[in-house]
Amino acid sequence: MRFTSLVIELIRARPRLVVGLVVALQAVLWLTVSLILYRSPPGDLATVLALGREYRVGTDLGPPLAFWVADIAFRAAGNHMFGVYLLAQLCSIVTFWTLYLFARAAVGGQQAVLAVLLTLTVLAFSAPGLEFGPLVLARPLWALLLLHSWQLIGQNRRNAWFAWSLDAGLLLLTTSAAIVLIALVMVFALTTARGRRILMSFDALFAFSVIIVLALPYLIWLIRADELVLPHLPPIAGLSSRAVHGAKLFGGLLLASLGIAIVSAFNSPWFVRSQDEAPIIFRPPVDPLARDFVYFFAFAPAVIGCLISGLFSLDHVVGGTGIVLLMSGLAVVVACGDLIHLRRQQILRTVWAAMIVAPAAGVIAATLFVPWTTASEVTTSLPATAIGRFFDDSFQRRTNRRLSAVSGDAELATLISLSPTRPHLFLAATPERTPWFNLDKFNQTGGVVVWRASDTDGTPPPAIARLFPGLAPEVPQTFDRLVNGRQPLLRVGWAIVRPKGP
């Protein structure tokens, strides 16, 4: 007798409900982890907020939109990181919902659910969950661009041109890889008869005008900052090492896709007594153009991204793993045919859930156990709120002014820049990264200089003492991490540069 689980029946009858529940539960999982374990922002998120606070049109990290949106979310939540974490999860929800809408148009609602579930196993390990930044904001914009591109090319819906132009323009304001991604869309359109026909319409001219208007401020900044230059090609002698680097990046993408291979292995027909016992997820025949669209955007961004990153020795794939692997799950579903048998249903559910929960479990284990087993520091355990509040209050009491700037150790200074007074971040060792502030302005407005102290004297490191001559160190302040383990307390040396003038 054939047994069909409730999950399978929900996929057949209520596919949108399944996608909504799964994506929402993953968002709740990561939000819960952040609220319980994160005492300071993960990755480069603190730097993103420090740059966003200045609302500059361009930065050394790329276009400005992600930094602006992060600062808006941070302020909207009362200067609490929860607002930015929630924003990151909203980006994830929009990404997967948009992927579902496109997959439903290509393979039907039932198999679209399978595509989303498979893609979740890829992005759970390879894409940041809470580190909001350009790569996170670019994912929903890329998903929307693909959806509207298909509506234009595959469904001949000319009313999608305006939405497509907004997607492309905002993507250009989010990531430097946008020009490559948009070029790939143009290449696919030009290689198909329907695509060439849609590009010849007057609506296309209007759409490209909107894109230019949106991207014009950043383009002007690039020209004025003398950043609008092509990167130098490597010498021929170094091409072999660059090729190896690109191959390693491509291998990393294959490793990130391992979740799909694991789920597929457990669903294989090997050692199954009867094929008829497995429930079937059906779809109507796939449009050949839709099949080409899915395969092109499943492979072309990954291959081109690895080639460019290898050629110019970039440390990550152009566009980010979350973008180049976004269509991987749907490509597997398209390749599986019109009928997909779901075998070993209970094992499949368990394996899939384990892969979704594993990254969060890894974060929990690292936070709680790494301090007891190694000397390495878990950066998210640093008490950012306590550190920022202490230096805010200390500067206020000593000078009767609000803290306006912070400098010294880059990591500590960036965390303090998130305090309630939102002081400007000044990286004295690399001032080109914080062009809104300089040493003269820092000495004029006053501020706090911080460093990691190795003793109770609080003597500043030679590099900081050379940048800020005449510092009068205060007694170092100690802070508890979330879990100290075998590590000593965090000891922060500091000094106040008093403001000049009234």
Solvent accessible surface area in square Angstrom, and as a share of the most:
residue,aa,sasa,rsa
1,M,234,1.04
2,R,118,0.43
3,F,145,0.60
4,T,36,0.21
5,S,8,0.05
6,L,133,0.66
7,V,60,0.34
8,I,9,0.05
9,E,74,0.33
10,L,52,0.26
11,I,4,0.02
12,R,73,0.27
13,A,75,0.59
14,R,137,0.50
15,P,25,0.15
16,R,143,0.52
17,L,70,0.35
18,V,11,0.06
19,V,1,0.00
20,G,32,0.31
21,L,89,0.45
22,V,25,0.14
23,V,6,0.03
24,A,44,0.34
25,L,119,0.59
26,Q,16,0.07
27,A,7,0.05
28,V,86,0.50
29,L,50,0.25
30,W,23,0.08
31,L,24,0.12
32,T,62,0.36
33,V,6,0.04
34,S,2,0.01
35,L,95,0.47
36,I,104,0.53
37,L,13,0.06
38,Y,29,0.11
39,R,100,0.37
40,S,3,0.02
41,P,9,0.06
42,P,9,0.06
43,G,54,0.52
44,D,102,0.53
45,L,1,0.00
46,A,10,0.07
47,T,28,0.16
48,V,7,0.04
49,L,0,0.00
50,A,3,0.03
51,L,6,0.03
52,G,0,0.00
53,R,54,0.20
54,E,30,0.14
55,Y,94,0.36
56,R,81,0.29
57,V,53,0.31
58,G,1,0.01
59,T,17,0.10
60,D,83,0.43
61,L,81,0.40
62,G,8,0.08
63,P,3,0.02
64,P,1,0.01
65,L,28,0.14
66,A,0,0.00
67,F,2,0.01
68,W,70,0.25
69,V,38,0.22
70,A,0,0.00
71,D,0,0.00
72,I,101,0.51
73,A,16,0.12
74,F,2,0.01
75,R,111,0.40
76,A,89,0.69
77,A,36,0.28
78,G,62,0.59
79,N,52,0.27
80,H,99,0.44
81,M,29,0.13
82,F,68,0.28
83,G,9,0.09
84,V,0,0.00
85,Y,7,0.03
86,L,67,0.33
87,L,29,0.14
88,A,1,0.01
89,Q,4,0.02
90,L,85,0.42
91,C,9,0.05
92,S,12,0.08
93,I,56,0.29
94,V,63,0.36
95,T,0,0.00
96,F,6,0.02
97,W,90,0.32
98,T,5,0.03
99,L,4,0.02
100,Y,1,0.00
101,L,50,0.25
102,F,3,0.01
103,A,0,0.00
104,R,100,0.36
105,A,48,0.37
106,A,11,0.09
107,V,1,0.00
108,G,17,0.16
109,G,18,0.18
110,Q,52,0.23
111,Q,0,0.00
112,A,0,0.00
113,V,0,0.00
114,L,18,0.09
115,A,0,0.00
116,V,0,0.00
117,L,27,0.14
118,L,21,0.10
119,T,0,0.00
120,L,1,0.00
121,T,0,0.00
122,V,0,0.00
123,L,10,0.05
124,A,11,0.09
125,F,110,0.46
126,S,30,0.20
127,A,13,0.10
128,P,45,0.28
129,G,25,0.24
130,L,5,0.02
131,E,71,0.32
132,F,2,0.01
133,G,6,0.06
134,P,29,0.18
135,L,66,0.33
136,V,1,0.01
137,L,20,0.10
138,A,0,0.00
139,R,14,0.05
140,P,8,0.05
141,L,16,0.08
142,W,0,0.00
143,A,4,0.03
144,L,46,0.23
145,L,0,0.00
146,L,3,0.01
147,L,13,0.07
148,H,28,0.13
149,S,1,0.01
150,W,9,0.03
151,Q,24,0.11
152,L,6,0.03
153,I,7,0.04
154,G,11,0.11
155,Q,71,0.32
156,N,83,0.42
157,R,108,0.39
158,R,97,0.35
159,N,122,0.63
160,A,6,0.05
161,W,9,0.03
162,F,108,0.45
163,A,31,0.24
164,W,3,0.01
165,S,0,0.00
166,L,62,0.31
167,D,9,0.05
168,A,0,0.00
169,G,0,0.00
170,L,59,0.29
171,L,0,0.00
172,L,36,0.18
173,L,20,0.10
174,T,0,0.00
175,T,11,0.06
176,S,80,0.52
177,A,10,0.08
178,A,0,0.00
179,I,114,0.58
180,V,36,0.21
181,L,3,0.02
182,I,16,0.08
183,A,47,0.36
184,L,16,0.08
185,V,2,0.01
186,M,37,0.17
187,V,71,0.41
188,F,8,0.03
189,A,1,0.01
190,L,98,0.49
191,T,92,0.54
192,T,21,0.12
193,A,64,0.49
194,R,78,0.29
195,G,0,0.00
196,R,114,0.41
197,R,128,0.47
198,I,6,0.03
199,L,33,0.16
200,M,164,0.73
201,S,23,0.15
202,F,157,0.65
203,D,50,0.26
204,A,3,0.03
205,L,115,0.57
206,F,103,0.43
207,A,0,0.00
208,F,69,0.29
209,S,51,0.33
210,V,23,0.13
211,I,13,0.06
212,I,108,0.55
213,V,105,0.60
214,L,47,0.23
215,A,18,0.14
216,L,78,0.39
217,P,70,0.44
218,Y,27,0.10
219,L,71,0.35
220,I,80,0.40
221,W,55,0.19
222,L,29,0.14
223,I,104,0.53
224,R,204,0.74
225,A,42,0.33
226,D,113,0.58
227,E,96,0.43
228,L,99,0.49
229,V,106,0.61
230,L,161,0.80
231,P,78,0.49
232,H,173,0.77
233,L,132,0.66
234,P,18,0.11
235,P,94,0.59
236,I,152,0.77
237,A,99,0.77
238,G,20,0.19
239,L,74,0.37
240,S,79,0.51
241,S,69,0.44
242,R,61,0.22
243,A,67,0.52
244,V,81,0.47
245,H,52,0.23
246,G,10,0.10
247,A,66,0.51
248,K,140,0.59
249,L,28,0.14
250,F,76,0.32
251,G,33,0.32
252,G,37,0.35
253,L,7,0.03
254,L,111,0.55
255,L,125,0.62
256,A,17,0.13
257,S,26,0.17
258,L,90,0.45
259,G,7,0.06
260,I,13,0.07
261,A,55,0.43
262,I,61,0.31
263,V,19,0.11
264,S,50,0.33
265,A,55,0.42
266,F,81,0.34
267,N,25,0.13
268,S,14,0.09
269,P,72,0.46
270,W,167,0.59
271,F,198,0.83
272,V,45,0.26
273,R,240,0.88
274,S,37,0.24
275,Q,77,0.34
276,D,108,0.56
277,E,98,0.44
278,A,7,0.05
279,P,0,0.00
280,I,49,0.25
281,I,0,0.00
282,F,116,0.48
283,R,4,0.02
284,P,71,0.45
285,P,116,0.73
286,V,11,0.06
287,D,53,0.27
288,P,93,0.58
289,L,18,0.09
290,A,1,0.01
291,R,79,0.29
292,D,77,0.40
293,F,0,0.00
294,V,0,0.00
295,Y,69,0.26
296,F,56,0.23
297,F,1,0.01
298,A,9,0.07
299,F,125,0.52
300,A,16,0.13
301,P,3,0.02
302,A,7,0.05
303,V,64,0.37
304,I,59,0.30
305,G,2,0.02
306,C,7,0.04
307,L,113,0.56
308,I,46,0.24
309,S,0,0.00
310,G,3,0.03
311,L,59,0.30
312,F,52,0.22
313,S,61,0.40
314,L,69,0.34
315,D,121,0.63
316,H,86,0.39
317,V,7,0.04
318,V,18,0.10
319,G,3,0.03
320,G,4,0.04
321,T,33,0.19
322,G,5,0.05
323,I,2,0.01
324,V,1,0.00
325,L,11,0.05
326,L,1,0.01
327,M,2,0.01
328,S,16,0.10
329,G,0,0.00
330,L,0,0.00
331,A,10,0.07
332,V,45,0.26
333,V,2,0.01
334,V,4,0.02
335,A,72,0.56
336,C,72,0.43
337,G,26,0.25
338,D,55,0.29
339,L,90,0.45
340,I,16,0.08
341,H,37,0.17
342,L,17,0.09
343,R,25,0.09
344,R,76,0.28
345,Q,24,0.11
346,Q,130,0.58
347,I,78,0.40
348,L,22,0.11
349,R,93,0.34
350,T,86,0.50
351,V,25,0.15
352,W,51,0.18
353,A,42,0.33
354,A,58,0.45
355,M,17,0.08
356,I,12,0.06
357,V,72,0.41
358,A,41,0.32
359,P,24,0.15
360,A,1,0.01
361,A,49,0.38
362,G,39,0.38
363,V,36,0.21
364,I,69,0.35
365,A,43,0.34
366,A,38,0.30
367,T,1,0.01
368,L,66,0.33
369,F,126,0.52
370,V,43,0.25
371,P,2,0.01
372,W,144,0.51
373,T,88,0.51
374,T,64,0.37
375,A,98,0.76
376,S,64,0.41
377,E,51,0.23
378,V,24,0.14
379,T,67,0.39
380,T,13,0.08
381,S,1,0.01
382,L,1,0.00
383,P,17,0.11
384,A,11,0.09
385,T,89,0.52
386,A,42,0.33
387,I,0,0.00
388,G,1,0.01
389,R,127,0.46
390,F,48,0.20
391,F,0,0.00
392,D,11,0.06
393,D,63,0.33
394,S,1,0.01
395,F,1,0.01
396,Q,77,0.34
397,R,168,0.61
398,R,98,0.36
399,T,23,0.13
400,N,126,0.64
401,R,82,0.30
402,R,157,0.57
403,L,4,0.02
404,S,37,0.24
405,A,0,0.00
406,V,0,0.00
407,S,0,0.00
408,G,17,0.17
409,D,38,0.20
410,A,57,0.44
411,E,67,0.30
412,L,0,0.00
413,A,0,0.00
414,T,11,0.06
415,L,10,0.05
416,I,0,0.00
417,S,2,0.01
418,L,17,0.09
419,S,6,0.04
420,P,90,0.57
421,T,27,0.16
422,R,10,0.04
423,P,1,0.01
424,H,46,0.20
425,L,3,0.02
426,F,4,0.02
427,L,14,0.07
428,A,12,0.09
429,A,83,0.64
430,T,52,0.30
431,P,64,0.40
432,E,121,0.54
433,R,78,0.29
434,T,1,0.00
435,P,78,0.49
436,W,32,0.11
437,F,7,0.03
438,N,82,0.42
439,L,69,0.34
440,D,114,0.59
441,K,92,0.39
442,F,0,0.00
443,N,44,0.22
444,Q,96,0.43
445,T,46,0.27
446,G,0,0.00
447,G,0,0.00
448,V,0,0.00
449,V,0,0.00
450,V,0,0.00
451,W,2,0.01
452,R,87,0.32
453,A,13,0.10
454,S,108,0.69
455,D,63,0.33
456,T,101,0.59
457,D,108,0.56
458,G,0,0.00
459,T,95,0.55
460,P,18,0.12
461,P,48,0.30
462,P,107,0.67
463,A,51,0.40
464,I,18,0.09
465,A,41,0.32
466,R,175,0.64
467,L,56,0.28
468,F,8,0.03
469,P,110,0.69
470,G,82,0.79
471,L,31,0.15
472,A,73,0.56
473,P,58,0.36
474,E,44,0.20
475,V,123,0.71
476,P,15,0.10
477,Q,59,0.26
478,T,57,0.33
479,F,17,0.07
480,D,88,0.45
481,R,25,0.09
482,L,54,0.27
483,V,26,0.15
484,N,39,0.20
485,G,20,0.19
486,R,170,0.62
487,Q,18,0.08
488,P,105,0.66
489,L,83,0.41
490,L,4,0.02
491,R,71,0.26
492,V,0,0.00
493,G,0,0.00
494,W,9,0.03
495,A,0,0.00
496,I,22,0.11
497,V,25,0.14
498,R,136,0.50
499,P,25,0.16
500,K,123,0.52
501,G,52,0.50
502,P,163,1.03
